[in-house]
Amino acid sequence: MSRPHWRALLALGTTALALSACGGDNDTVTPPPTVTQNGTAQLALLETTDLHYYARSYNYYSDKEDKTVGLERTATLIHQARTEFANTLLVDNGDTIQGTVLGTYEAQVAPIPATQQLTMYKAMATLKYDVGVLGNHEFNFGLPYLNQILGGGLDVAGVDPAAATPANGPGFPMVTANVTSLKTNKPLIAPYVILERNLTATMADGSKGTVPIRIGVVGITTPGIMNWDKDKLDGKISTQDGLETAKKYVPEVRAKGADLVFVLLHGGMSASGYSANMENPGYYITKDVPGIDGIVMGHEHNVFPNRGANPSYKFDGADNTKGTVNGVPAVMASSWGKGLGVINYSLKWDNTAKKWSIDTTKTAVEVRNIQNGTEYVAPDAAVIAAVQALHDKTRTYVASPIGNSDFRLASMFADLGDPSALQVVNQAQQEYVAQYVQKSLPQYAALPVLSVTAPFKAGYGNSGDYTNVASGTLSVVAAADLYLYDNNTINAVKVNGAQVKMWLENAANRFNQIDPTKTTDQWLINDSKTGVQPGSSFPGYNFDAFTSPDIAYEIDVTQPKYNVNNPSQGGERIKNLTYKGQPMSATQEFIIATNNYRANSSAPFILGTGKAFDIVWASPDANREVVLNYVKGKQNITRAANGSARSWTFTKVATAGKVLFKSAKDSLGVAQAAGLGNISVERADDTGINAGDGSYTVYRVDLNQ
């Protein structure tokens, strides 16, 4: 029978779905055979996650091939797995439609019509995915757009469910159980699906046969969408706790006759304590919900299982050797198409009981990488062809000029105070908000307007994951490089001086505490890729900084981290905070230009649990577009005017040992051009250092300069 669309699933609730043989290349199913004897079979669950529209192995910022990423190479791993395994089930774990300029082009620059399938789904169609889940970034462009690319069917306020047709949807069912339409009080899309398959099996007499199996798949996404995209979702949908959702639906799917039950969790795992609506509940779902045969994870852009020397998940219950979490087979396949998750099951068919069971001793879990040393798997021609037209249009778009610059705007040393990639963003945000306040918010017209931004590209994804805009002609791609997140929108919040200090104390958690008396090497950055991870990693995209001559402060990294909920138990790293040369008053009020993510979801980390920012304006305009228009308006960007205002320095301290920092190779000149004379090359590469792979350079930081 032909492959039904997910919209039909929505109408039918959780009706079982009969589709093609697992991982097969046709869309028909033969009638289930009459099984007369016991048998064994193998089933490999294959996972992609957090593709973020990396369809091609291409960096649109540098306009050149990037072999380290891309579905076009993951596709080759998928084809290899289907050759290796008799039966496969291919799933996508969300955050698929947003991330590269390809996604921005189709959603915002030249929006695709409802009669056209999303190009990312065209590429995925060449691989015949079986099922997917919505990630948080699927909501970035709003519910009408989501309805369109899913082929219609979203019965939710502000959306016409008939505005698109199923034929232009993903081509595979989408399931998400913990997002509810407030209009209907029902799941926004199907909470789960039961896939009917015929497995190629070896029968008891040694002959080959086919045996039917019913595979239940429950989808769960992170509840954080209500914070991160509040302006688009508030009053339209609600989210439910991931653990409680799994407790509700896993038994239901099992009761409806599923032989195997998998959870697609767009979330990761933390074992530091359960809390309702937690972002990454994978550990507790596997611990507290019986009946799960496998869990697929993502969102955190990490790898599980990781059999290297320094895995990201090292707590009790996370077995990187076996690939299980609390005994449940589990996989997380990195991000951006870098890897393919594989859970290979050995199944037994009991003909008397008419039941499948899993031989857990033979279950194997791994993440297969597109990169092996210096070698990469070949790209897949079908994926390349599916994306080619959009690829060409996007390259033309990002190459269009918007201005000029007399300096290199780079983030390799933003963690150490280089403002060259940050100041123009802050200036654009500050000017945009200040003009609006003067025009439309007269009650705040007397308040100073400041701006903060962060080095969104700080080396976490790989050693090339830095903002790096060459001097000379600036194009659209420069704005995209300067402001990575196309879904962020401008927000303005009212704060006082005490809250400004708390904001900066939170940002200073980016740094490890340095002991000046320690003679051994110490890593400056608290980041699992570019430093060490002593319990929890603080990402660069949260390291907010001012870049204004009006603000000055020091960061004392010898002090313990500030505890926003109990200041008496932590240290204070922000020293000598001044505004226009005078100590900043705790009661003085400011307007700060920031983004919607920071304004909505970061308040508990900056101001304390249960606290919220006073948002005085939530603009519909994207931060990236504001930066782009600012550069267009200025035309000429100079280091003197737009890249040299450093608001902070480290508090000077002599250290007995070396303080080390990882960044991109051959980049010392970037630091020197920014006037950072306290940085030198310690090691040309990081091979063998802190699980280094040789792709970064290790720099030494003299904190006494």
PLY file of the C-alpha trace (Angstrom):
ply
format ascii 1.0
element vertex 705
property float x
property float y
property float z
element edge 704
property int vertex1
property int vertex2
end_header
0.00 0.00 0.00
1.11 3.57 -0.50
2.78 5.45 2.31
0.13 7.47 4.24
0.95 11.01 5.27
1.29 12.14 8.88
-1.73 14.44 8.49
-3.87 11.36 8.04
-2.34 10.08 11.24
-3.44 13.23 13.00
-6.99 12.68 11.88
-6.89 9.07 12.93
-5.25 9.70 16.28
-2.98 6.74 16.92
-4.25 4.29 14.35
-1.62 1.73 13.35
0.30 2.53 10.20
1.29 -0.04 7.60
4.35 1.02 5.65
7.11 -0.48 3.55
9.60 -3.01 4.85
12.04 -1.38 7.26
14.48 0.76 5.37
13.33 -0.61 2.02
13.43 1.29 -1.22
9.82 0.72 -2.27
6.52 1.94 -0.93
4.58 -1.31 -0.91
4.05 -4.03 1.65
3.18 -7.61 1.00
0.43 -9.11 3.17
1.79 -10.43 6.49
2.70 -14.08 6.05
1.37 -16.94 8.09
4.24 -17.85 10.40
4.46 -21.51 11.33
7.76 -21.72 13.25
10.11 -19.84 15.50
12.70 -17.53 14.02
15.31 -14.85 14.55
15.75 -11.47 12.95
17.88 -8.38 13.17
16.63 -4.78 13.25
18.89 -1.73 13.14
17.45 1.58 14.27
19.29 4.39 12.44
19.25 7.96 13.77
20.03 11.41 12.48
19.59 14.33 14.85
20.03 18.09 14.89
20.72 18.29 11.17
19.96 22.04 11.35
19.56 22.22 7.57
23.12 21.04 6.98
21.93 19.26 3.86
25.17 19.92 2.00
28.78 19.66 3.11
29.18 23.37 2.63
30.05 26.44 4.67
28.04 29.33 3.28
29.94 31.80 5.46
33.26 31.01 3.79
31.66 29.88 0.50
33.56 26.62 0.37
33.12 22.91 0.95
33.13 21.62 4.54
33.51 17.86 4.53
33.00 17.61 8.31
29.22 18.15 8.10
26.22 17.46 5.92
23.38 15.04 5.28
24.91 14.38 1.86
27.60 12.36 3.70
25.39 10.92 6.43
23.32 9.55 3.55
26.26 7.42 2.51
26.42 5.93 6.01
22.69 5.22 5.79
23.08 3.40 2.48
26.00 1.41 3.89
23.94 0.41 6.93
21.07 -0.73 4.75
23.47 -2.93 2.83
24.85 -4.34 6.06
21.59 -4.93 7.93
18.62 -6.86 6.56
16.09 -4.66 8.34
16.47 -0.98 9.23
14.29 1.80 10.66
15.44 5.35 9.87
14.37 8.12 12.27
15.08 11.84 12.53
15.27 13.41 15.95
14.39 17.01 15.14
15.98 20.46 14.76
16.00 19.82 11.07
14.61 22.88 9.27
16.68 25.73 10.79
20.37 26.40 11.19
22.10 27.22 7.91
21.36 30.03 5.48
19.50 27.46 3.36
16.73 27.35 5.95
16.68 31.12 6.35
16.39 31.58 2.60
13.33 29.35 2.29
11.62 30.67 5.42
12.39 34.39 5.28
14.36 35.63 2.27
12.30 33.99 -0.49
9.56 32.08 1.37
8.52 28.88 -0.34
4.89 28.65 -1.44
2.52 26.16 0.12
2.59 24.20 -3.12
6.29 23.40 -2.70
7.95 20.87 -0.43
10.70 22.11 1.87
14.00 21.38 0.17
15.39 19.71 3.30
12.49 17.27 3.15
13.18 16.69 -0.54
16.70 15.66 0.41
15.41 13.42 3.17
12.88 11.90 0.80
15.74 10.36 -1.16
16.52 8.35 2.00
12.94 7.32 2.82
12.79 8.20 6.50
10.30 6.23 8.57
9.38 8.73 11.31
10.53 11.98 12.92
9.94 14.22 15.92
9.70 18.00 16.17
12.71 19.71 17.73
12.58 23.10 19.40
13.93 24.81 16.28
11.00 23.53 14.22
8.99 26.27 15.98
11.41 29.12 15.22
9.59 30.44 12.16
6.13 30.29 13.72
3.16 27.94 13.62
1.79 28.98 10.19
5.13 28.12 8.61
5.32 24.85 10.55
1.81 23.99 9.38
2.82 24.70 5.79
5.97 22.58 5.70
4.26 19.69 7.51
1.58 19.65 4.83
-1.21 21.23 6.87
-3.33 19.82 9.64
-2.32 21.96 12.63
-5.55 22.83 14.41
-4.27 25.72 16.47
-5.08 29.40 16.88
-3.85 31.62 14.07
-3.36 28.75 11.61
-5.46 27.52 8.72
-4.97 23.74 8.84
-6.02 23.50 5.19
-3.48 26.09 4.03
-1.17 23.35 2.80
-1.53 19.88 1.36
-0.16 16.59 2.69
1.60 15.96 -0.62
3.96 18.86 0.20
4.80 17.70 3.71
7.82 15.75 4.94
6.82 12.47 3.34
7.13 10.60 6.62
5.06 10.75 9.83
5.93 13.26 12.55
5.13 12.48 16.18
5.31 14.73 19.24
3.33 13.86 22.34
4.04 16.73 24.74
2.92 19.75 22.67
-0.80 20.52 22.95
-3.00 22.89 20.97
-4.87 25.17 23.38
-7.63 25.42 20.79
-8.41 21.69 20.87
-6.69 20.51 24.07
-5.26 17.71 21.97
-1.70 16.99 20.84
-0.64 19.41 18.12
0.36 16.46 15.94
0.14 12.70 16.45
1.72 11.77 19.79
2.92 8.44 18.49
2.66 6.04 15.61
2.65 2.26 15.38
4.48 1.11 12.27
3.57 -2.28 10.83
6.54 -3.96 9.22
7.59 -7.33 7.81
11.06 -8.35 8.96
13.30 -10.59 6.95
13.95 -13.45 9.37
15.77 -16.76 9.63
13.31 -19.48 10.53
13.97 -22.41 12.84
14.61 -24.74 9.90
17.24 -22.36 8.49
15.07 -21.00 5.69
14.51 -17.29 5.06
11.08 -15.86 5.67
9.22 -12.72 6.68
7.61 -12.14 10.04
5.35 -9.17 10.90
6.28 -6.75 13.65
4.60 -3.66 15.09
6.94 -0.86 16.14
5.63 1.93 18.35
7.38 5.31 18.26
6.61 8.05 20.81
7.88 11.58 20.16
8.86 14.06 22.91
10.43 17.49 22.49
11.92 19.91 24.98
9.35 22.08 26.81
11.76 25.02 26.46
10.00 26.06 23.26
7.57 28.05 25.40
10.47 30.19 26.62
12.58 30.39 23.49
9.74 31.12 21.07
7.25 32.57 23.50
6.33 35.43 21.18
5.18 32.95 18.52
3.62 30.27 20.75
2.16 31.94 23.83
-1.60 31.47 24.05
-1.60 28.96 21.21
0.07 25.84 22.54
1.24 24.37 25.82
3.94 21.84 26.60
4.00 18.98 29.05
6.80 17.40 31.03
8.81 14.84 29.08
8.98 12.21 31.82
5.26 12.39 32.59
4.48 12.26 28.88
6.54 9.10 28.48
4.79 7.55 31.50
1.46 8.23 29.81
2.12 7.10 26.26
4.66 4.28 26.45
2.19 1.91 28.22
-0.56 3.01 25.84
1.50 2.14 22.79
2.46 -1.17 24.33
-1.19 -1.92 25.14
-2.15 -1.27 21.52
0.00 -4.19 20.47
3.42 -2.71 19.74
6.12 -5.38 19.85
8.85 -2.77 20.27
8.53 0.74 21.70
11.02 3.49 20.95
11.12 7.04 22.31
12.35 9.82 20.04
13.44 12.45 22.56
14.52 15.81 21.26
16.47 16.32 24.42
19.55 15.01 26.11
20.19 13.79 29.60
21.26 15.13 32.95
21.53 13.12 36.17
21.88 16.14 38.45
18.30 15.90 39.74
14.88 15.68 38.18
12.78 18.81 37.81
9.44 19.24 36.10
9.71 20.34 32.45
13.46 19.87 32.49
15.20 20.41 29.19
17.09 17.11 29.02
15.15 14.33 30.80
16.58 11.29 29.01
18.20 9.84 32.11
14.97 9.94 34.13
12.81 8.63 31.29
14.99 5.53 31.02
15.12 5.21 34.79
11.44 5.63 35.63
9.46 4.47 32.58
9.36 0.70 32.01
8.69 -0.82 28.62
11.09 1.28 26.51
13.19 -0.78 24.11
15.34 2.11 22.96
15.68 5.87 23.27
16.99 8.22 20.62
18.31 11.54 21.93
19.66 14.84 20.61
19.37 18.58 21.26
22.65 18.77 23.17
24.78 18.15 20.07
26.78 15.53 21.95
27.62 11.89 21.32
26.38 8.82 23.15
27.81 6.30 23.46
31.25 7.86 23.36
34.05 5.34 23.82
36.78 7.97 23.80
38.85 9.10 26.75
36.59 11.95 27.82
32.89 11.21 27.13
30.32 13.91 27.79
28.11 11.59 29.87
30.03 9.93 32.68
27.46 9.57 35.46
26.14 6.36 37.01
23.68 4.64 34.71
25.23 5.98 31.51
27.21 3.03 30.18
29.31 4.21 27.25
30.70 0.72 26.73
27.34 -0.99 26.34
25.53 2.01 24.90
22.79 1.94 27.51
21.27 4.39 29.96
19.80 2.67 32.99
19.91 -0.51 30.93
17.99 0.94 27.96
19.80 1.06 24.59
20.37 4.75 23.84
22.01 6.80 21.13
22.78 10.46 20.39
24.46 11.06 17.04
26.11 14.48 17.42
24.73 17.19 15.09
24.89 18.75 11.62
25.04 15.33 9.93
28.40 14.44 11.47
27.26 11.01 12.55
24.68 8.25 12.27
23.33 6.61 15.40
22.89 2.85 15.20
21.13 0.51 17.63
21.30 -3.04 16.28
18.82 -5.47 17.85
18.81 -9.25 17.74
15.18 -10.40 17.86
13.56 -13.76 18.53
10.10 -14.78 17.26
8.15 -17.19 19.45
5.57 -18.72 17.15
3.54 -20.23 19.99
3.19 -16.96 21.87
3.13 -14.94 18.63
5.56 -12.56 20.24
8.92 -10.93 19.61
11.61 -10.64 22.29
15.02 -8.94 22.30
18.24 -10.82 22.95
19.79 -8.05 25.05
23.18 -9.78 25.10
23.51 -9.14 21.37
22.25 -5.54 21.23
24.99 -3.25 19.86
24.95 0.56 19.98
27.32 2.94 18.20
27.65 6.30 16.50
29.21 6.04 13.05
31.06 9.15 11.92
31.34 10.62 8.45
34.96 11.39 9.34
37.64 8.80 10.08
40.91 10.55 10.81
41.60 12.66 7.75
39.27 10.65 5.56
35.58 11.39 4.91
32.86 9.25 3.43
31.83 10.23 -0.07
28.79 12.48 -0.60
25.54 11.06 -1.91
24.56 12.26 -5.37
20.81 12.09 -4.75
20.96 14.45 -1.76
23.19 16.84 -3.67
20.77 16.92 -6.60
17.75 17.48 -4.35
19.34 20.59 -2.83
21.21 21.97 -5.84
18.73 24.66 -6.89
18.41 26.08 -3.35
22.17 25.79 -2.86
22.82 27.94 -5.92
20.23 30.57 -4.96
21.61 30.78 -1.43
25.19 31.25 -2.59
24.07 34.13 -4.82
22.11 35.70 -1.98
24.85 35.55 0.65
27.40 37.00 -1.77
25.42 40.21 -2.32
27.32 43.20 -0.84
26.07 45.33 2.05
29.15 47.43 3.00
32.89 47.50 3.63
35.22 46.94 6.57
38.85 47.90 7.20
39.44 45.10 9.71
38.84 41.39 10.28
35.79 40.69 12.44
36.63 37.45 14.27
35.61 35.68 17.47
38.65 33.45 18.08
39.58 35.54 21.12
36.23 37.05 22.11
36.49 35.01 25.33
39.62 36.99 26.14
38.17 40.42 25.41
38.51 40.97 21.65
35.41 43.01 20.65
35.99 42.86 16.89
33.11 40.44 16.17
30.81 41.79 18.88
30.87 45.57 18.82
29.05 46.09 15.53
26.28 43.75 16.76
25.95 45.71 19.99
25.97 49.02 18.14
23.24 47.84 15.77
21.06 46.58 18.62
21.65 49.69 20.74
20.81 52.13 17.93
17.72 50.16 16.92
16.30 50.01 20.46
17.28 53.59 21.34
15.42 54.94 18.31
12.32 52.94 19.19
12.40 54.04 22.83
12.63 57.70 21.86
9.81 57.36 19.37
7.39 54.96 21.05
8.30 54.56 24.74
8.53 58.11 26.09
8.24 56.85 29.67
11.73 55.36 29.27
13.25 58.10 27.11
15.54 59.34 29.90
17.10 55.92 30.54
20.45 55.00 28.97
20.20 52.25 26.36
22.96 49.62 26.45
23.43 46.41 24.49
24.91 42.98 25.13
25.74 40.14 22.79
27.76 36.95 22.93
30.28 35.15 20.71
27.76 32.68 19.36
30.50 30.92 17.42
33.17 30.10 20.00
34.73 26.89 18.72
32.26 24.39 20.12
31.03 22.79 16.88
34.56 22.27 15.55
37.85 24.14 15.23
36.39 26.23 12.41
33.30 27.23 14.38
34.26 30.88 14.82
33.02 34.12 13.35
35.60 35.06 10.75
34.70 37.94 8.44
37.60 39.18 6.33
38.25 42.85 5.80
37.05 44.40 2.56
33.62 44.02 1.02
30.97 42.83 3.47
28.20 40.65 2.11
24.96 39.27 3.47
26.92 36.28 4.68
28.92 38.59 6.95
25.76 39.52 8.83
24.88 35.82 9.13
28.37 35.10 10.44
28.24 37.97 12.93
24.81 36.91 14.18
24.41 33.16 13.90
20.79 32.69 14.98
18.28 33.74 12.37
15.39 33.03 14.77
16.47 35.51 17.45
14.46 38.71 17.66
15.28 41.98 19.41
14.02 42.38 22.97
14.57 45.32 25.29
14.57 44.83 29.06
14.63 47.35 31.91
17.18 46.58 34.60
18.97 48.33 37.42
22.68 48.46 38.18
22.50 45.53 40.58
20.91 43.41 37.87
23.55 44.47 35.34
26.17 43.12 37.74
24.23 39.86 38.18
24.00 39.58 34.38
27.78 39.87 34.11
28.38 37.49 37.03
26.38 34.86 35.16
28.42 35.47 32.00
31.62 35.08 33.99
30.67 31.44 34.64
32.28 30.90 31.25
35.59 30.76 33.14
37.02 28.12 35.43
38.34 29.27 38.80
42.09 29.78 38.49
44.33 29.06 41.47
47.30 31.48 41.25
49.50 29.21 43.41
49.01 26.09 41.29
52.12 25.15 39.32
50.37 22.77 36.91
48.51 23.87 33.78
44.99 25.25 34.22
42.35 25.65 31.52
40.67 29.04 31.48
37.41 28.18 29.74
34.63 26.03 31.21
33.74 24.33 27.94
33.94 20.66 27.02
35.43 21.38 23.58
37.76 24.34 24.17
38.64 23.82 27.83
37.64 21.43 30.58
34.27 20.38 31.90
34.34 20.21 35.71
30.73 19.18 36.15
28.91 21.46 33.73
29.97 23.25 30.59
29.11 26.92 30.05
28.58 27.58 26.32
30.00 30.57 24.54
26.59 31.70 23.34
25.78 32.62 26.96
28.91 34.73 27.45
27.27 38.14 27.14
29.56 41.15 26.96
29.27 44.91 26.65
31.42 46.65 24.03
30.94 50.29 24.86
33.24 53.03 26.17
30.47 53.89 28.65
30.84 50.57 30.51
33.97 49.20 32.18
34.52 46.20 34.45
37.00 43.51 35.41
36.53 39.73 35.64
38.48 38.14 38.50
38.82 34.47 37.54
40.55 33.61 40.81
37.20 33.95 42.57
34.59 31.17 42.88
31.56 31.32 40.65
28.75 33.59 41.76
25.68 31.83 43.16
22.71 33.91 42.06
20.31 32.11 44.41
22.65 32.28 47.40
25.26 35.00 46.94
26.78 34.34 50.35
27.89 30.87 49.21
29.64 31.97 46.04
32.26 34.44 44.96
32.04 37.71 43.08
34.03 37.91 39.89
32.84 41.27 38.55
35.04 44.04 39.93
35.15 47.81 39.48
31.95 48.05 37.44
31.56 51.64 36.23
29.26 53.63 34.01
30.76 56.71 32.36
33.71 56.61 34.72
31.70 56.41 37.95
30.85 53.33 40.04
27.57 51.94 38.74
24.77 52.57 41.20
22.76 49.50 42.18
19.56 51.50 41.70
20.35 53.29 38.44
18.07 52.05 35.67
19.00 51.06 32.13
17.38 49.63 29.03
19.38 46.73 27.61
19.01 45.52 24.04
19.28 41.75 23.80
17.46 38.85 22.13
14.22 37.03 22.86
15.98 33.91 24.13
17.94 35.83 26.72
14.97 37.98 27.76
12.59 35.04 28.16
14.55 32.01 29.29
17.74 33.29 30.91
16.19 35.32 33.73
16.33 32.47 36.31
20.07 32.06 35.66
20.81 35.79 35.72
18.34 37.14 38.29
17.56 34.00 40.30
15.02 31.20 40.38
11.47 32.42 39.81
12.59 35.84 38.57
11.70 37.39 35.22
13.00 40.33 33.24
10.91 43.44 32.79
10.55 43.27 29.00
9.56 46.71 27.78
9.60 45.85 24.10
9.54 42.58 22.18
10.34 43.53 18.59
9.27 41.25 15.74
12.50 42.03 13.90
15.38 39.56 13.84
18.68 40.59 15.42
20.49 39.45 12.28
18.37 41.70 10.05
19.01 44.62 12.41
22.77 44.02 12.09
22.50 43.69 8.31
20.56 46.95 8.00
22.97 48.74 10.34
25.94 47.81 8.16
24.01 48.85 5.04
23.30 52.19 6.62
26.89 52.82 7.72
28.47 51.36 4.57
31.99 51.72 5.98
32.82 49.76 9.13
36.14 50.62 10.78
38.07 49.12 13.67
38.35 52.54 15.30
34.59 53.13 15.27
33.17 49.61 15.29
35.69 47.10 16.60
37.92 48.44 19.37
35.69 49.33 22.34
36.70 46.73 24.91
34.57 47.11 28.04
36.26 44.50 30.23
39.61 43.05 31.18
40.76 40.29 33.50
41.79 41.37 36.98
45.57 41.16 36.92
47.11 38.26 38.81
50.42 36.43 38.62
50.06 32.66 38.31
52.66 30.06 39.24
51.59 27.78 36.41
50.36 28.22 32.88
46.81 29.31 32.06
45.74 27.72 28.77
43.07 28.40 26.17
42.11 26.57 22.96
41.20 28.38 19.78
41.55 28.16 16.02
44.91 27.39 14.44
47.16 30.13 13.05
45.11 32.86 14.71
47.57 34.65 16.98
47.51 37.57 14.57
43.83 38.10 15.35
44.67 38.60 19.03
47.60 40.88 18.24
45.53 43.03 15.88
42.99 43.47 18.68
45.70 44.64 21.07
45.71 41.49 23.21
49.41 41.33 23.97
49.09 38.78 26.77
48.48 35.79 24.49
51.11 33.45 23.04
51.15 30.07 21.31
51.77 27.23 23.75
51.24 24.29 21.35
50.60 24.42 17.62
47.93 21.75 18.03
46.08 20.09 20.89
46.84 16.47 20.04
46.51 14.40 23.20
45.82 17.42 25.39
42.49 17.30 27.20
41.17 14.77 24.68
42.28 17.05 21.85
42.10 15.86 18.27
44.85 18.10 16.92
42.54 20.57 15.21
42.87 23.41 17.74
45.90 25.44 18.81
46.68 25.74 22.52
47.38 29.33 23.56
48.82 30.64 26.81
47.19 33.58 28.58
49.24 35.80 30.88
46.73 37.09 33.42
49.29 39.50 34.87
49.32 41.72 31.79
0 1
1 2
2 3
3 4
4 5
5 6
6 7
7 8
8 9
9 10
10 11
11 12
12 13
13 14
14 15
15 16
16 17
17 18
18 19
19 20
20 21
21 22
22 23
23 24
24 25
25 26
26 27
27 28
28 29
29 30
30 31
31 32
32 33
33 34
34 35
35 36
36 37
37 38
38 39
39 40
40 41
41 42
42 43
43 44
44 45
45 46
46 47
47 48
48 49
49 50
50 51
51 52
52 53
53 54
54 55
55 56
56 57
57 58
58 59
59 60
60 61
61 62
62 63
63 64
64 65
65 66
66 67
67 68
68 69
69 70
70 71
71 72
72 73
73 74
74 75
75 76
76 77
77 78
78 79
79 80
80 81
81 82
82 83
83 84
84 85
85 86
86 87
87 88
88 89
89 90
90 91
91 92
92 93
93 94
94 95
95 96
96 97
97 98
98 99
99 100
100 101
101 102
102 103
103 104
104 105
105 106
106 107
107 108
108 109
109 110
110 111
111 112
112 113
113 114
114 115
115 116
116 117
117 118
118 119
119 120
120 121
121 122
122 123
123 124
124 125
125 126
126 127
127 128
128 129
129 130
130 131
131 132
132 133
133 134
134 135
135 136
136 137
137 138
138 139
139 140
140 141
141 142
142 143
143 144
144 145
145 146
146 147
147 148
148 149
149 150
150 151
151 152
152 153
153 154
154 155
155 156
156 157
157 158
158 159
159 160
160 161
161 162
162 163
163 164
164 165
165 166
166 167
167 168
168 169
169 170
170 171
171 172
172 173
173 174
174 175
175 176
176 177
177 178
178 179
179 180
180 181
181 182
182 183
183 184
184 185
185 186
186 187
187 188
188 189
189 190
190 191
191 192
192 193
193 194
194 195
195 196
196 197
197 198
198 199
199 200
200 201
201 202
202 203
203 204
204 205
205 206
206 207
207 208
208 209
209 210
210 211
211 212
212 213
213 214
214 215
215 216
216 217
217 218
218 219
219 220
220 221
221 222
222 223
223 224
224 225
225 226
226 227
227 228
228 229
229 230
230 231
231 232
232 233
233 234
234 235
235 236
236 237
237 238
238 239
239 240
240 241
241 242
242 243
243 244
244 245
245 246
246 247
247 248
248 249
249 250
250 251
251 252
252 253
253 254
254 255
255 256
256 257
257 258
258 259
259 260
260 261
261 262
262 263
263 264
264 265
265 266
266 267
267 268
268 269
269 270
270 271
271 272
272 273
273 274
274 275
275 276
276 277
277 278
278 279
279 280
280 281
281 282
282 283
283 284
284 285
285 286
286 287
287 288
288 289
289 290
290 291
291 292
292 293
293 294
294 295
295 296
296 297
297 298
298 299
299 300
300 301
301 302
302 303
303 304
304 305
305 306
306 307
307 308
308 309
309 310
310 311
311 312
312 313
313 314
314 315
315 316
316 317
317 318
318 319
319 320
320 321
321 322
322 323
323 324
324 325
325 326
326 327
327 328
328 329
329 330
330 331
331 332
332 333
333 334
334 335
335 336
336 337
337 338
338 339
339 340
340 341
341 342
342 343
343 344
344 345
345 346
346 347
347 348
348 349
349 350
350 351
351 352
352 353
353 354
354 355
355 356
356 357
357 358
358 359
359 360
360 361
361 362
362 363
363 364
364 365
365 366
366 367
367 368
368 369
369 370
370 371
371 372
372 373
373 374
374 375
375 376
376 377
377 378
378 379
379 380
380 381
381 382
382 383
383 384
384 385
385 386
386 387
387 388
388 389
389 390
390 391
391 392
392 393
393 394
394 395
395 396
396 397
397 398
398 399
399 400
400 401
401 402
402 403
403 404
404 405
405 406
406 407
407 408
408 409
409 410
410 411
411 412
412 413
413 414
414 415
415 416
416 417
417 418
418 419
419 420
420 421
421 422
422 423
423 424
424 425
425 426
426 427
427 428
428 429
429 430
430 431
431 432
432 433
433 434
434 435
435 436
436 437
437 438
438 439
439 440
440 441
441 442
442 443
443 444
444 445
445 446
446 447
447 448
448 449
449 450
450 451
451 452
452 453
453 454
454 455
455 456
456 457
457 458
458 459
459 460
460 461
461 462
462 463
463 464
464 465
465 466
466 467
467 468
468 469
469 470
470 471
471 472
472 473
473 474
474 475
475 476
476 477
477 478
478 479
479 480
480 481
481 482
482 483
483 484
484 485
485 486
486 487
487 488
488 489
489 490
490 491
491 492
492 493
493 494
494 495
495 496
496 497
497 498
498 499
499 500
500 501
501 502
502 503
503 504
504 505
505 506
506 507
507 508
508 509
509 510
510 511
511 512
512 513
513 514
514 515
515 516
516 517
517 518
518 519
519 520
520 521
521 522
522 523
523 524
524 525
525 526
526 527
527 528
528 529
529 530
530 531
531 532
532 533
533 534
534 535
535 536
536 537
537 538
538 539
539 540
540 541
541 542
542 543
543 544
544 545
545 546
546 547
547 548
548 549
549 550
550 551
551 552
552 553
553 554
554 555
555 556
556 557
557 558
558 559
559 560
560 561
561 562
562 563
563 564
564 565
565 566
566 567
567 568
568 569
569 570
570 571
571 572
572 573
573 574
574 575
575 576
576 577
577 578
578 579
579 580
580 581
581 582
582 583
583 584
584 585
585 586
586 587
587 588
588 589
589 590
590 591
591 592
592 593
593 594
594 595
595 596
596 597
597 598
598 599
599 600
600 601
601 602
602 603
603 604
604 605
605 606
606 607
607 608
608 609
609 610
610 611
611 612
612 613
613 614
614 615
615 616
616 617
617 618
618 619
619 620
620 621
621 622
622 623
623 624
624 625
625 626
626 627
627 628
628 629
629 630
630 631
631 632
632 633
633 634
634 635
635 636
636 637
637 638
638 639
639 640
640 641
641 642
642 643
643 644
644 645
645 646
646 647
647 648
648 649
649 650
650 651
651 652
652 653
653 654
654 655
655 656
656 657
657 658
658 659
659 660
660 661
661 662
662 663
663 664
664 665
665 666
666 667
667 668
668 669
669 670
670 671
671 672
672 673
673 674
674 675
675 676
676 677
677 678
678 679
679 680
680 681
681 682
682 683
683 684
684 685
685 686
686 687
687 688
688 689
689 690
690 691
691 692
692 693
693 694
694 695
695 696
696 697
697 698
698 699
699 700
700 701
701 702
702 703
703 704
